[in-house]
Amino acid sequence: MNASNGLGDFEETSNVGIKSFFDSSPPLKDAAEIKKKTEEFMQKNSFSEKTRRIVLVTSGGTTVPLEQRCVRYIDNFSSGHRGATSAEYFLRAGYAVVFLYREGTYQPFCRSLPNNPLLECLEVTKESNITVRPPYDQTVKKAISNSHVAISCGTLLKLSFTTIFEYLQNLQLIASSMSSLGSRALFYLAAAVSDFYVPWESMAVHKIQSSSGPLDMRLAQVPKMLLVLRRDWAPKAFCISFKLETDKEILLKKAGAALEKYNMNMVIANELLTRKEEVIVVTKAGNIVVQRDRTRADADVEEPLINLIVDEHSAACKSLE
Ligand code: PMT
């Protein structure tokens, strides 16, 4: 089943709605382990020789299960390309990155690898050794070394989610760990988050039977977490949300409305078809169009975008010193 479920309008969010969403969600597996890893990561990057700024990059789309023993789910189009690419540029800019990604989507440093890297990149030699076949050898070496450097230096922490329940519980947990960083924390919320879901307690336990005839299902609204993130979880952080639309006319209106309503520092507006070419950064001071360098075939729109964000975040940190 494939429906665009993460891209709708914003709605009123109340503390009651948020509390009842979390209270009724199935508990996050490994929550204690995730909390420990996140806190160690914050500690390491706050008190090492170089105190770093830390960004949470969310990436990919959340699923909405239709059954507790899930056979079917609602999904959306997000590939995680934006998040993975952005994470690379944040690392280059000296940030420590928590990369919260949808299982199975793009990963930092692996974007240029083929879909089936093991089978397409590797070959067995006459001596039964495994080697990387040209022309992938350089790309693979670069991907492995960049990723290993980031992970072994402790500047990249990867955490995964699949469902809307896992995503929002992870977001809350990570945001609470990041609140102690004050203005050094940056939230870059590129994930396509489901707007509608089936509450756990009203969800069928077993596979829904097609023999019962056409399916009527009422989906509840997922509470928007941006307000509570800004107000309660990490009030001093620099917060960037995204807005995706297919109609340019309404895109900027909605991005502007989200900026005001959720008190974001920036909203990145993008259109579905041109999202890899151009984005519009909506701020209280005005809109900035950011385009990829079209003179370079391999240029990413995220390169100038992250440069701009780093400058704005630096200015915000300085103004609060
Ligand atoms: O992954 P790619 O294929 O590269 O595509 C990238 C992208 C188009 C998905 C990305 O650039 C993007 O625009 N992501 C946001 C998509 C969107 O419009 O989501 P939304 O309108 O449902 O949410 C807007 C913001 O509110 C998001 O920052 C989201 O994190 C946040 N949100 C959404 C729902 C919810 N219940 N709580 C939230 O906080």
Residues whose N, C-alpha, C, O or C-beta is under 5 A from the ligand:
A	BS01	PMT	G6 L7 G8 G60 F77 S78 S79 G80 H81 R82 L189 A190 A191 A192 V193 S194 V222 P223 K224 M225 L226 S241 F242 K243 L244 N270 R275
